[in-house]
Amino acid sequence: MTAARTYFEDIVVDRVQLTPAITVTEAHVAMYQGLTREVPLESSDVPDVLPLCMAIGLGWRVKDPPMVVQAFVGLDWKVMKELRVGDTMHSRSRIVSKRALRDGGLVVDERTILDQHGEVVQQGKFTFLVAKRQKEASA
């Protein structure tokens, strides 16, 4: 049995997905700093990239199967507001466009990270090269 996957043909423009929420803890910050070796911040500060990393991880917990990404093409990202230890975050993604190529297609996914008050913390766009289904060989 193979795992379910989302191919280029399956992607629907304007489809919106919401991730579950997670509360950012000091342990999250410490693990991130241990991996990146970033200089520790003040005790309640969260490194700017950590919410993005956590949002990507939360994306694996949505009901739809993951896209068959062949390449990460681009990222346009902005930090709008600082997140603090103890804040609860979740993300919303929306497919804004897709363009077919020969063996795949470009997909632009707009992501927004929101805090527990529904305020935008970070937002931007990912561009992925997503595989098309392989055509069955003719006999």
C-alpha positions in Angstrom: 0.0 0.0 0.0 1.4 3.4 -1.0 0.8 6.6 1.0 -1.7 9.0 -0.4 -0.2 12.0 -2.3 -1.4 15.2 -3.9 -0.2 15.6 -7.5 -0.4 18.7 -9.6 -3.6 17.6 -11.2 -5.3 17.3 -7.7 -4.4 20.8 -6.6 -7.4 23.2 -6.5 -6.7 27.0 -6.7 -8.2 28.9 -3.7 -8.3 25.8 -1.6 -7.7 26.8 2.0 -6.3 24.6 4.8 -6.0 25.3 8.5 -3.4 23.6 10.7 -4.0 22.6 14.3 -2.7 25.1 16.9 0.4 24.8 19.1 1.6 26.8 22.0 5.2 27.9 21.7 7.3 26.9 24.7 10.7 27.6 26.0 11.6 24.0 25.0 10.8 24.8 21.4 13.1 27.9 21.5 15.9 25.9 23.2 15.7 23.1 20.6 15.7 25.6 17.8 18.7 27.4 19.2 20.5 24.2 19.8 20.1 23.2 16.2 20.9 26.6 14.7 23.4 27.8 17.4 21.7 31.2 17.4 22.6 33.4 20.3 19.9 33.1 23.0 17.4 36.0 23.1 15.6 37.4 26.1 13.6 34.7 27.9 10.2 35.2 26.3 11.5 36.0 22.7 11.0 33.6 19.9 13.5 33.6 17.0 11.8 34.9 13.8 12.3 31.7 11.8 10.9 29.4 14.5 7.2 30.1 13.8 7.8 29.4 10.1 9.5 26.1 11.0 6.7 25.1 13.3 4.0 26.1 10.7 5.7 23.8 8.1 5.6 21.0 10.7 2.0 21.6 11.5 1.2 21.3 7.8 1.9 17.6 8.1 -1.1 17.3 10.4 -3.8 18.5 8.0 -6.3 16.0 6.5 -5.2 16.3 2.9 -2.2 14.2 1.7 1.1 16.2 1.1 1.9 17.5 -2.4 4.5 15.6 -4.4 7.1 18.4 -4.3 10.0 18.0 -6.7 11.7 21.2 -5.9 11.3 24.2 -3.6 11.5 27.1 -6.0 11.0 30.2 -3.9 10.0 31.9 -0.7 8.8 35.5 -0.2 8.3 35.9 3.6 7.6 38.8 6.0 7.5 39.0 9.8 4.6 41.2 10.8 4.6 40.9 14.5 6.8 39.2 17.1 5.7 35.9 18.7 6.4 35.3 22.3 6.9 32.2 24.4 3.4 31.2 25.6 1.6 32.4 22.5 -0.5 29.9 20.6 -0.1 29.8 16.8 -1.6 28.1 13.8 -1.3 28.6 10.1 -3.7 29.0 7.1 -2.6 28.2 3.6 -4.3 29.0 0.3 -3.3 27.9 -3.2 -3.2 31.2 -5.1 -2.1 29.9 -8.5 -0.8 26.9 -10.5 0.9 26.7 -13.9 1.4 23.5 -15.8 4.8 22.5 -17.2 5.7 19.3 -19.0 6.3 16.8 -16.2 4.9 18.9 -13.3 3.7 22.4 -12.5 4.5 25.5 -10.4 2.2 26.0 -7.4 2.1 29.2 -5.3 1.0 28.6 -1.7 0.2 31.7 0.3 0.7 31.1 4.1 -0.3 33.1 7.0 0.7 32.4 10.6 -1.8 33.6 13.2 -1.6 34.0 17.0 -4.2 33.1 19.5 -6.0 36.5 18.9 -6.3 35.8 15.2 -3.6 38.5 14.4 -1.2 37.9 11.6 2.3 37.2 12.9 4.0 36.2 9.7 3.0 35.7 6.1 4.3 35.0 2.6 4.3 32.8 -0.4 6.0 29.5 -1.2 6.5 28.4 -4.8 6.9 24.7 -5.4 7.5 22.5 -8.4 4.9 19.7 -8.0 4.9 16.4 -10.0 2.2 15.3 -12.3 1.0 11.8 -12.2 3.0 9.4 -14.4 1.0 8.2 -17.4 0.5 4.5 -17.5 2.7 2.8 -20.2 0.8 1.5 -23.2 1.0 -2.2 -23.8 
